[in-house]
Amino acid sequence: MGRGAAFFDLDRTLLRKASGPVYTEALIQAGIAPDRHVPGMGMVYRLNDVLGESAAAMGLARLAANIAKGWQPAAVRAAAEEAAEGLAEEVVPYARPLLDEHRKAGRPVVLATTTPYDMVAPLAARLEIDDVVATRYAVQDDKYTGGLDGPFVWGRGKLDAVRAWAATHDVDLDESWAYSDSFFDIPLLSTVGHPVAVNPDLRLQAVAFLRRWPVRHLDVPPGVPKMLGVEPFDLLRPFLNPAAYPYARFDVDGADRIPRRGPVIVVANHRSYFDVAAMAVTVGHAGRPIRFLGKAEVFDAPVIGQLASALGGIRVDRGTGSDEPLRAAAEALEGGQLVALMPQGTIPRGEAFFDPVLKGKWGAARLAAMTRAPVIPIGLWGTEKVWPRSSRVPNVTNVLRAPEVRVRVGEQVDIDYGDAQADTERIMTAIMDLLPPESSERHEPTPEELARTKPPS
């Protein structure tokens, strides 16, 4: 029995969108292709990005071999090298961790795409992909002839090309994976032992549902659903506006210190259940989703638990000692996500709530050491006036005298990465430095104040 391999489609699977416009522009800039555009081609590409592959677009791709007649392969590969740099930026965040997962399991990673081999090979090399199954143009006298060398790698032709590659490389398709967004790749998906629909078009979505194939979206964490490019977080964007909370007055400063792109760990102190909303509003200024590490109780709750998972939340089972939450958070960061957590773990109760010295667990420091992602501190104050721990719900009726929620975002914490305890202390000090002066004063709480720090009975 042969080993398994992992076959990946390119457009809308490994890449966010179609690669055609980028390659076309590179050929024009290199003086290889004529500087003119086929009427309607732009619309075809846009429809492909939104709705997926079409037979019309693939018909045009088949005719491209005739257009390329007389071109020199070396010149095309040089133009493709230039295009590969920009296309590498369009690789979806969770593609690279998935590629690494297959490599670590000893499976060859193969790009299986309709895109011509000479165009796509430089990008495959940048992604450290082991081999490429692609449409090849026939060459004679160092020029394309206008014909094909082998099958047009699309639909049934892609399956035939993959079968031929597998036979040559002692690969068992029953032990293999295939990833694609396209309805036209159903022949290949149906043949491998582990088909996965990635960002599927509507027809493939229906087939995947009927055949119970896994569905993945490699631009969001595992478990986050999407439909027509929309994830649950996008539906909640209106709630990232302070106006969505008329019962709280937000005073936010420093939100521009949160990076707009790339991995980042956001840490904050914990005073109220309303802290999550305050952090979401603050991160909303950066225009990016926020992935929270949350207590298991949240994920186990009816409705709220399913919603937390759909938003890409990361479950933490306290007391188990499991590193799985940190590994999931590290994977999210590797995918370029923003991960938020509260190092205190839970809202302090009783007199501990009024302690000016914040004590944190080591999770944020360990996560930073694992990923080298920047750590951005946030100081929260006043959230407990909106939603005290003693209440089951926030006080949404307090609109005329809404309490102020003060949010301050600090500079990146200087992490040493060597000592988790020392780094945790640095993180907590950075948060404390963002709190108002009264936070550092010793306070003797009244019985009423103590009661508000405890869960309702």
matplotlib code that plots the C-alpha trace (Angstrom):
import matplotlib.pyplot as plt

x = [0.0, 1.4, 1.5, -1.0, -0.5, -2.3, -3.6, -4.5, -6.3, -5.0, -7.6, -10.1, -8.5, -4.9, -5.4, -8.1, -9.1, -8.3, -4.7, -5.4, -5.5, -2.1, -0.5, -2.0, -0.6, 2.8, 2.9, 1.9, 4.5, 7.1, 6.1, 5.1, 1.3, -0.3, -1.4, -5.1, -7.8, -10.3, -13.8, -15.7, -12.7, -12.7, -16.3, -15.5, -12.7, -14.9, -17.7, -15.1, -13.9, -17.5, -19.3, -16.5, -15.2, -17.4, -17.3, -17.0, -13.9, -12.3, -13.1, -11.2, -8.4, -8.3, -7.9, -5.0, -2.7, -3.4, -2.8, 0.6, 1.7, 5.3, 6.0, 9.3, 8.8, 11.8, 10.3, 7.0, 8.7, 10.6, 7.3, 5.7, 8.6, 7.6, 3.9, 4.7, 5.8, 2.4, 0.5, 2.3, 0.6, -2.8, -2.3, -5.1, -3.9, -4.6, -3.2, 0.4, -0.3, -2.3, 0.5, 2.9, 0.5, 0.7, 4.4, 4.9, 2.8, 5.1, 2.7, 3.8, 2.0, 1.0, -0.5, -3.2, -4.4, -5.6, -3.1, -0.2, 2.8, 5.3, 3.1, 2.5, 5.8, 7.5, 4.7, 4.7, 8.4, 7.8, 5.2, 7.7, 5.2, 6.7, 5.3, 2.9, 0.2, -0.8, -1.7, 1.4, 1.8, 3.6, 7.0, 9.0, 12.2, 12.0, 8.6, 5.0, 3.2, -0.3, -1.2, -1.0, 1.5, -0.9, -4.4, -6.1, -6.0, -9.6, -12.6, -12.1, -8.7, -7.5, -8.4, -6.6, -3.5, -3.5, -4.0, -1.0, 1.1, 0.1, 1.0, 4.4, 5.1, 3.6, 0.8, -2.5, -5.4, -7.5, -5.0, -4.8, -6.5, -7.8, -8.8, -10.8, -13.4, -14.9, -17.8, -15.8, -13.3, -15.9, -14.3, -11.0, -12.7, -14.8, -11.7, -9.5, -10.1, -10.3, -12.1, -12.3, -14.4, -12.5, -14.5, -16.9, -19.0, -22.7, -22.9, -20.0, -21.4, -24.6, -22.7, -20.5, -23.6, -25.2, -22.0, -21.0, -17.6, -15.8, -16.0, -13.1, -12.5, -8.7, -9.0, -10.7, -10.0, -11.3, -15.0, -15.9, -18.6, -18.8, -21.4, -20.6, -17.5, -19.4, -18.5, -20.6, -18.2, -19.1, -22.8, -21.8, -19.8, -22.6, -22.0, -18.4, -19.7, -20.0, -23.4, -24.7, -24.3, -26.3, -26.1, -22.3, -20.1, -16.9, -13.7, -11.2, -7.6, -4.7, -6.6, -4.3, -1.6, -3.3, -1.8, -4.1, -2.6, -0.6, -0.6, -1.1, -1.9, -4.2, -4.3, -6.5, -7.5, -10.8, -13.5, -16.8, -18.6, -18.9, -15.1, -15.6, -17.8, -15.3, -12.4, -14.5, -15.4, -11.7, -10.4, -13.2, -11.3, -8.6, -11.2, -10.4, -12.0, -11.1, -10.6, -11.2, -9.8, -12.8, -13.8, -15.4, -18.6, -19.2, -18.9, -21.1, -24.0, -26.9, -26.9, -24.1, -21.7, -22.4, -22.1, -18.7, -17.4, -18.8, -16.9, -13.6, -13.5, -11.0, -12.2, -10.2, -11.0, -9.5, -7.9, -7.1, -3.6, -4.1, -2.0, -4.6, -6.0, -2.6, -1.9, -5.2, -4.3, -0.8, -2.4, -4.7, -1.7, 0.2, -2.8, -2.3, -5.2, -5.7, -6.1, -7.5, -7.2, -7.4, -4.4, -6.2, -8.4, -11.5, -13.0, -11.5, -14.0, -14.4, -11.5, -9.2, -11.3, -10.0, -6.3, -4.3, -1.7, -3.0, -2.0, -2.0, -1.6, 1.2, -0.9, -0.2, 3.5, 3.7, 1.7, 4.1, 7.1, 5.6, 4.7, 6.8, 3.6, 3.5, 1.7, -0.5, -1.9, -5.3, -6.4, -10.2, -12.0, -15.6, -17.0, -18.2, -20.6, -22.3, -22.4, -21.4, -20.6, -23.6, -26.0, -27.1, -27.4, -26.1, -28.1, -29.4, -31.9, -29.3, -29.2, -29.7, -26.8, -24.7, -21.5, -18.2, -16.1, -12.5, -10.2, -6.5, -4.3, -0.6, 2.6, 3.8, 5.1, 8.8, 8.8, 12.0, 10.6, 12.9, 11.0, 7.2, 6.7, 8.9, 7.1, 3.7, 4.7, 5.8, 2.4, 0.5, 2.6, 1.9, -1.8, -1.7, 0.2, -2.8, -5.4, -6.4, -4.6, -7.4, -6.6, -3.4, -4.9, -5.8, -9.5, -11.5, -14.7, -18.1, -20.3, -22.4, -19.3, -18.1, -21.6, -21.3, -18.1, -19.7, -21.9, -25.7, -26.9]
y = [0.0, 3.4, 6.5, 9.3, 12.8, 16.1, 17.8, 21.5, 23.6, 27.2, 29.9, 30.5, 27.6, 28.5, 32.0, 34.5, 35.0, 34.3, 34.5, 35.2, 39.0, 39.1, 36.7, 38.7, 42.0, 40.4, 39.2, 42.6, 44.4, 42.0, 42.8, 39.3, 39.6, 42.4, 45.4, 44.9, 43.2, 40.8, 42.4, 41.0, 39.2, 41.5, 40.6, 36.9, 37.2, 39.1, 36.5, 33.8, 35.5, 35.7, 32.7, 30.3, 28.7, 28.7, 26.7, 29.9, 31.0, 27.6, 27.8, 31.0, 29.4, 26.5, 29.0, 30.8, 28.1, 29.5, 33.1, 32.0, 30.6, 31.9, 33.0, 31.8, 29.6, 31.2, 34.7, 33.5, 31.9, 35.2, 37.1, 34.5, 35.0, 38.7, 37.8, 35.1, 37.8, 39.5, 36.3, 35.0, 37.8, 36.5, 33.0, 32.6, 32.6, 29.0, 27.5, 27.4, 25.6, 23.1, 22.5, 22.1, 19.6, 17.3, 17.7, 16.7, 13.6, 12.6, 13.3, 15.1, 18.4, 18.8, 21.8, 20.6, 23.5, 24.4, 27.3, 26.6, 25.0, 27.7, 30.3, 28.6, 26.8, 29.9, 30.4, 26.7, 27.0, 30.0, 28.0, 25.0, 22.8, 19.4, 19.1, 20.6, 19.0, 21.7, 22.3, 22.2, 24.1, 22.2, 23.6, 23.4, 25.3, 27.0, 28.4, 27.5, 25.8, 26.8, 23.3, 21.3, 18.8, 16.4, 17.0, 20.3, 20.0, 20.8, 18.7, 15.1, 16.1, 17.1, 13.7, 12.0, 14.1, 13.4, 9.7, 9.7, 11.6, 9.2, 6.1, 7.6, 8.5, 5.4, 7.4, 5.7, 8.1, 6.2, 7.4, 10.9, 14.3, 16.8, 20.4, 22.5, 25.3, 24.2, 22.1, 21.0, 19.3, 16.8, 14.0, 14.4, 15.0, 11.8, 9.7, 10.5, 9.1, 12.5, 15.1, 18.7, 21.5, 24.7, 28.0, 26.0, 27.6, 27.1, 23.9, 22.3, 23.4, 21.4, 18.3, 18.5, 18.7, 15.7, 13.6, 14.9, 16.1, 18.5, 22.2, 24.5, 28.2, 28.7, 32.5, 31.9, 29.5, 25.9, 25.7, 29.2, 28.9, 31.2, 31.8, 33.8, 35.2, 36.3, 34.9, 35.4, 38.1, 40.2, 40.1, 41.4, 44.4, 46.8, 45.9, 47.1, 50.7, 52.4, 53.7, 50.1, 50.5, 53.6, 52.5, 53.0, 56.0, 54.9, 56.8, 55.0, 56.1, 54.5, 52.1, 53.0, 51.1, 47.8, 46.5, 46.4, 43.2, 40.2, 38.2, 40.1, 39.2, 41.6, 41.4, 43.3, 43.3, 41.7, 43.6, 42.6, 40.5, 43.7, 43.6, 41.5, 44.2, 46.9, 45.0, 44.2, 47.9, 48.9, 46.3, 47.2, 50.4, 48.2, 46.7, 43.0, 40.0, 39.3, 35.7, 35.3, 32.6, 31.9, 29.7, 26.4, 27.5, 30.0, 27.3, 24.9, 27.4, 26.9, 29.2, 31.4, 28.4, 27.7, 31.4, 31.6, 28.7, 30.2, 33.4, 31.5, 31.5, 29.2, 27.1, 26.9, 24.1, 25.4, 22.9, 20.3, 21.5, 20.9, 22.9, 22.5, 26.1, 27.6, 25.4, 26.6, 30.2, 29.7, 28.3, 31.4, 33.7, 31.7, 32.4, 36.1, 36.5, 38.7, 36.7, 38.4, 37.1, 38.3, 37.0, 37.1, 34.2, 35.3, 38.4, 38.7, 38.3, 40.0, 42.0, 40.7, 42.9, 46.0, 44.9, 47.5, 44.8, 42.7, 39.0, 37.1, 33.6, 32.6, 31.9, 35.2, 35.0, 31.4, 32.2, 35.1, 32.8, 30.2, 32.6, 35.8, 37.7, 41.3, 41.7, 44.8, 45.8, 47.3, 48.9, 48.7, 50.7, 51.2, 48.1, 46.8, 49.8, 48.7, 45.0, 44.1, 40.5, 40.3, 40.9, 38.3, 41.0, 44.5, 47.5, 48.5, 50.9, 53.3, 55.5, 59.0, 58.6, 55.9, 55.1, 55.8, 52.9, 54.0, 52.1, 52.8, 50.9, 50.8, 50.3, 46.8, 45.0, 44.3, 40.5, 38.6, 35.2, 33.4, 33.5, 33.1, 34.5, 37.6, 38.2, 37.8, 40.4, 42.7, 42.2, 42.9, 46.0, 47.3, 46.9, 48.6, 51.5, 52.1, 52.4, 55.7, 56.9, 55.7, 52.1, 52.2, 53.5, 51.0, 51.0, 49.5, 48.2, 48.6, 45.5, 46.7, 47.0, 43.5, 42.1, 43.5, 41.5, 38.1, 36.1, 36.2, 33.4]
z = [0.0, -1.0, 1.3, 1.2, -0.2, 0.2, -3.0, -2.9, -5.5, -5.9, -6.5, -3.6, -1.8, -1.0, -2.3, -1.3, -4.9, -8.5, -9.5, -13.2, -13.0, -11.2, -13.7, -16.6, -15.3, -14.8, -18.4, -19.6, -17.5, -18.8, -22.4, -23.1, -23.4, -25.4, -23.3, -24.0, -22.0, -23.3, -23.0, -20.0, -18.6, -15.5, -14.8, -15.2, -12.6, -10.2, -10.5, -9.9, -6.7, -5.4, -6.8, -7.7, -10.9, -14.0, -17.2, -19.2, -17.3, -17.8, -21.5, -21.7, -19.7, -22.2, -25.1, -23.3, -24.7, -28.2, -27.1, -25.6, -29.0, -29.7, -26.1, -24.6, -21.4, -19.7, -20.1, -18.7, -15.7, -15.0, -15.1, -12.8, -10.3, -10.1, -9.6, -7.0, -4.5, -4.5, -4.6, -1.6, 0.3, -0.8, 0.8, 3.3, 6.9, 7.9, 4.7, 5.9, 9.2, 7.3, 4.8, 7.7, 9.4, 6.3, 6.0, 9.6, 8.9, 6.1, 3.3, 0.1, -0.5, -4.1, -5.9, -8.3, -10.4, -13.9, -13.9, -16.4, -14.8, -15.8, -14.2, -10.9, -10.3, -8.7, -6.3, -5.4, -4.6, -2.3, -0.4, -0.2, -1.9, -2.9, -6.4, -8.9, -11.1, -13.6, -17.2, -19.3, -22.6, -25.4, -26.3, -29.6, -30.4, -27.0, -27.8, -26.9, -29.9, -28.9, -27.8, -24.6, -23.4, -21.6, -20.2, -19.5, -15.7, -14.9, -13.9, -15.0, -16.5, -13.1, -11.7, -14.6, -14.0, -10.2, -10.8, -13.2, -10.6, -7.8, -9.8, -10.5, -6.9, -5.2, -3.6, -2.6, -3.3, -0.7, 1.9, 0.5, 1.1, -1.5, -0.8, -3.3, -3.5, -6.8, -7.9, -10.9, -8.6, -7.4, -9.5, -7.5, -4.2, -4.7, -5.4, -2.4, 1.0, 2.7, 0.7, 2.1, 0.7, 1.2, 0.9, -1.3, -4.1, -3.6, -5.6, -3.8, -0.5, -1.3, -2.3, 0.7, 2.9, 1.3, 1.4, 4.8, 3.6, 6.0, 5.1, 6.0, 5.5, 5.7, 6.3, 9.7, 12.6, 12.4, 13.3, 12.1, 9.4, 6.4, 3.7, 0.6, 2.3, 5.4, 8.9, 12.1, 13.3, 10.3, 11.3, 14.8, 13.4, 14.3, 18.0, 17.7, 17.6, 21.0, 19.9, 20.2, 24.0, 25.0, 28.7, 28.7, 27.8, 26.2, 26.6, 24.4, 23.8, 22.0, 19.8, 16.9, 18.7, 17.9, 14.6, 11.7, 10.3, 11.5, 14.7, 18.0, 21.5, 23.3, 27.1, 29.6, 33.2, 34.2, 36.2, 34.6, 32.1, 30.1, 29.6, 26.4, 24.9, 25.9, 24.3, 21.1, 20.7, 21.2, 18.7, 16.3, 15.7, 14.1, 11.8, 12.5, 14.2, 17.8, 19.0, 22.7, 25.0, 27.2, 30.1, 29.4, 31.1, 28.2, 25.6, 27.5, 27.8, 25.5, 22.4, 23.7, 23.6, 19.9, 19.1, 20.9, 18.9, 15.6, 16.4, 16.7, 20.5, 22.1, 25.0, 28.2, 30.6, 33.9, 36.2, 33.5, 32.9, 29.2, 26.7, 24.0, 24.4, 24.0, 21.0, 19.4, 20.2, 18.8, 15.6, 15.4, 15.7, 13.1, 10.9, 11.4, 13.9, 16.9, 20.1, 23.3, 26.8, 30.4, 32.3, 35.6, 34.3, 36.1, 37.8, 41.3, 44.1, 47.4, 48.7, 45.9, 43.5, 45.2, 45.3, 43.4, 42.4, 39.6, 39.6, 36.4, 35.2, 32.8, 29.7, 27.9, 28.5, 27.4, 24.3, 23.5, 23.9, 21.6, 18.8, 19.3, 18.6, 20.0, 23.2, 23.5, 26.9, 27.6, 30.9, 31.6, 34.2, 35.0, 33.2, 36.6, 36.9, 33.6, 34.6, 38.1, 38.8, 41.2, 38.3, 35.7, 33.0, 32.4, 33.4, 30.0, 31.3, 32.7, 29.6, 31.0, 33.5, 31.7, 33.6, 31.9, 30.6, 30.4, 28.0, 27.5, 25.0, 25.7, 23.8, 23.0, 26.2, 26.2, 26.6, 27.5, 26.5, 29.0, 32.3, 32.1, 35.6, 35.0, 31.7, 33.3, 35.9, 33.0, 31.3, 34.5, 35.3, 31.7, 32.3, 35.7, 34.3, 32.0, 34.8, 36.4, 39.6, 41.9, 40.9, 42.8, 46.1, 48.8, 49.3, 52.2, 50.5, 52.0, 52.4, 49.5, 47.3, 48.3, 47.5, 43.9, 43.3, 43.9, 41.5, 42.1, 44.4]

ax = plt.figure().add_subplot(projection="3d")
ax.plot(x, y, z, "-o")
ax.set_aspect("equal")
plt.show()
